[in-house]
Amino acid sequence: MLQCLGRCLLSYRVTGHRMMSQQSLAGRVAIVTASTDGIGLAAAQALGHRGAHVVVSSRRKENVDKAVALLQGEKIQVTGTTCNVGKREDRERLVNMTVDRCGGVDILVSNAAVNPFFGNIMDSTEEVWDKILDVNVKASFLLTKLVVPHMEKRGGGSVVFVSSVAGYQPMQALGPYSVSKTALLGLTRALAPELAHSNIRVNCVAPGVIKTRFSSALWQNEAIVEEFKKQLAIKRLGEPEDVGGVIAFLCSEEASYITGETITVTGGMSCRL
Ligand SMILES: NC(=O)c1ccc[n+]([C@@H]2O[C@H](COP(=O)([O-])OP(=O)(O)OC[C@H]3O[C@@H](n4cnc5c(N)ncnc54)[C@H](OP(=O)(O)O)[C@@H]3O)[C@@H](O)[C@H]2O)c1
């Protein structure tokens, strides 16, 4: 009888704790860029399941509509809009719409990236560098600059950048993209001390090879997958949810003493600069 009561109390405590952490972002508003597919969509789901109102966006309206319907089907509070993060007017519209419709901003997950170039870095052009740095690096900073005043009005907030394992070790044929991802590691560390004064934490995730459309050239080739697996402690490629949960953790109160940090989500690939 006593044993049974003990078991019940234990399971009540565990369930109760889980319920609490599931709603740990209730009342928060989260902008996640490039969130109609892959890692961004998984981040929106993870934040939404913890109670946040998520604002999803990407370039194509049909993708936005599909993501909104999917998240609504999961009982997540969601608002959707188109936004190409490389365009100033789109970034401004995204933030203004969020404030108008949701009352403020607490969380920014800057996830969008492009890679228009494969090959030897010495063959990359000025146009390639402009595009990669504009979308992958400058837009992340400029979006942060736009949301910070709104976070300050709410007494603080959390920013998460999505970098890559390629930011630690440039990947073959992905030179300019890799450099842009290294820049995000630096941006995280440059912003964190300055924004700590406003109670805003700035962190970063660096995924390894995650099975999404973006990385399909890698994981659809069996020989490349086998080669990658040799570098992994956990012998499988990552799923978007593996990264989404880490992003939601970094945005939560459980991470309230973490800032300026990058968490690698790579299945144990060794990463260092
Ligand atoms: N997958 C990996 O192995 C891996 C590894 C390391 C890092 N990452 C990083 O993870 C992030 C997400 O990649 P993913 O693999 O999840 O990609 P994905 O599944 O292919 O999804 C890409 C998303 O980005 C949107 N998008 C593309 N360009 C955009 C732009 N200029 N502005 C706004 N939205 C845009 C796409 O929708 P629309 O087409 O509608 O715009 C889509 O929602 C990127 O920063 C990438 O560098 C990925």
The ligand as an SDF file (V2000), in Angstrom:
LIG
                    3D

 48 52  0  0  0  0  0  0  0  0999 V2000
   20.0040   20.7830  -42.5160 N   0  0  0  0  0  0  0  0  0  0  0  0
   21.2430   20.7730  -42.0570 C   0  0  0  0  0  0  0  0  0  0  0  0
   21.9800   19.7480  -42.1290 O   0  0  0  0  0  0  0  0  0  0  0  0
   21.8020   22.0140  -41.4040 C   0  0  0  0  0  0  0  0  0  0  0  0
   23.0360   21.8980  -40.7510 C   0  0  0  0  0  0  0  0  0  0  0  0
   23.5720   23.0120  -40.1440 C   0  0  0  0  0  0  0  0  0  0  0  0
   22.8950   24.2080  -40.1680 C   0  0  0  0  0  0  0  0  0  0  0  0
   21.7020   24.2960  -40.8140 N   0  0  0  0  0  0  0  0  0  0  0  0
   21.0410   25.5940  -40.8020 C   0  0  0  0  0  0  0  0  0  0  0  0
   19.6960   25.4440  -40.3860 O   0  0  0  0  0  0  0  0  0  0  0  0
   18.9150   26.5030  -40.9240 C   0  0  0  0  0  0  0  0  0  0  0  0
   17.6550   25.9330  -41.5240 C   0  0  0  0  0  0  0  0  0  0  0  0
   17.9960   24.9880  -42.5230 O   0  0  0  0  0  0  0  0  0  0  0  0
   17.1030   23.7110  -42.8240 P   0  0  0  0  0  0  0  0  0  0  0  0
   18.0440   22.6130  -43.0780 O   0  0  0  0  0  0  0  0  0  0  0  0
   16.0650   23.5690  -41.7760 O   0  0  0  0  0  0  0  0  0  0  0  0
   16.4580   24.1570  -44.2260 O   0  0  0  0  0  0  0  0  0  0  0  0
   15.0980   23.6840  -44.9840 P   0  0  0  0  0  0  0  0  0  0  0  0
   14.4710   22.5110  -44.3270 O   0  0  0  0  0  0  0  0  0  0  0  0
   15.4580   23.5680  -46.4130 O   0  0  0  0  0  0  0  0  0  0  0  0
   14.1280   24.9310  -44.7590 O   0  0  0  0  0  0  0  0  0  0  0  0
   14.4820   26.1570  -45.2410 C   0  0  0  0  0  0  0  0  0  0  0  0
   13.4170   27.1720  -44.8470 C   0  0  0  0  0  0  0  0  0  0  0  0
   13.9510   28.4560  -45.0990 O   0  0  0  0  0  0  0  0  0  0  0  0
   12.9940   29.2130  -45.8420 C   0  0  0  0  0  0  0  0  0  0  0  0
   13.8110   30.2350  -46.5090 N   0  0  0  0  0  0  0  0  0  0  0  0
   14.7720   30.0540  -47.4370 C   0  0  0  0  0  0  0  0  0  0  0  0
   15.3410   31.2360  -47.7590 N   0  0  0  0  0  0  0  0  0  0  0  0
   14.7300   32.1880  -47.0120 C   0  0  0  0  0  0  0  0  0  0  0  0
   14.8660   33.5950  -46.8960 C   0  0  0  0  0  0  0  0  0  0  0  0
   15.7520   34.2960  -47.6260 N   0  0  0  0  0  0  0  0  0  0  0  0
   14.0670   34.2430  -46.0110 N   0  0  0  0  0  0  0  0  0  0  0  0
   13.1730   33.5860  -45.2780 C   0  0  0  0  0  0  0  0  0  0  0  0
   12.9850   32.2500  -45.3480 N   0  0  0  0  0  0  0  0  0  0  0  0
   13.7550   31.5580  -46.2070 C   0  0  0  0  0  0  0  0  0  0  0  0
   12.2680   28.1600  -46.6760 C   0  0  0  0  0  0  0  0  0  0  0  0
   10.9650   28.5120  -47.0970 O   0  0  0  0  0  0  0  0  0  0  0  0
   10.6830   29.3640  -48.4620 P   0  0  0  0  0  0  0  0  0  0  0  0
   11.2430   28.5740  -49.5890 O   0  0  0  0  0  0  0  0  0  0  0  0
    9.1880   29.5030  -48.4950 O   0  0  0  0  0  0  0  0  0  0  0  0
   11.3690   30.6830  -48.2640 O   0  0  0  0  0  0  0  0  0  0  0  0
   12.1360   27.0540  -45.6230 C   0  0  0  0  0  0  0  0  0  0  0  0
   11.0790   27.3280  -44.7290 O   0  0  0  0  0  0  0  0  0  0  0  0
   19.8200   27.2560  -41.8860 C   0  0  0  0  0  0  0  0  0  0  0  0
   20.3530   28.3770  -41.2200 O   0  0  0  0  0  0  0  0  0  0  0  0
   20.9450   26.2750  -42.1750 C   0  0  0  0  0  0  0  0  0  0  0  0
   22.1480   26.9080  -42.5090 O   0  0  0  0  0  0  0  0  0  0  0  0
   21.1360   23.2300  -41.4480 C   0  0  0  0  0  0  0  0  0  0  0  0
  1  2  1  0
  2  3  2  0
  2  4  1  0
  4  5  1  0
  4 48  2  0
  5  6  2  0
  6  7  1  0
  7  8  2  0
  8  9  1  0
  8 48  1  0
  9 10  1  0
  9 46  1  0
 10 11  1  0
 11 12  1  0
 11 44  1  0
 12 13  1  0
 13 14  1  0
 14 15  2  0
 14 16  1  0
 14 17  1  0
 17 18  1  0
 18 19  2  0
 18 20  1  0
 18 21  1  0
 21 22  1  0
 22 23  1  0
 23 24  1  0
 23 42  1  0
 24 25  1  0
 25 26  1  0
 25 36  1  0
 26 27  1  0
 26 35  1  0
 27 28  2  0
 28 29  1  0
 29 30  1  0
 29 35  2  0
 30 31  1  0
 30 32  2  0
 32 33  1  0
 33 34  2  0
 34 35  1  0
 36 37  1  0
 36 42  1  0
 37 38  1  0
 38 39  2  0
 38 40  1  0
 38 41  1  0
 42 43  1  0
 44 45  1  0
 44 46  1  0
 46 47  1  0
M  CHG  2   8   1  16  -1
M  END
$$$$
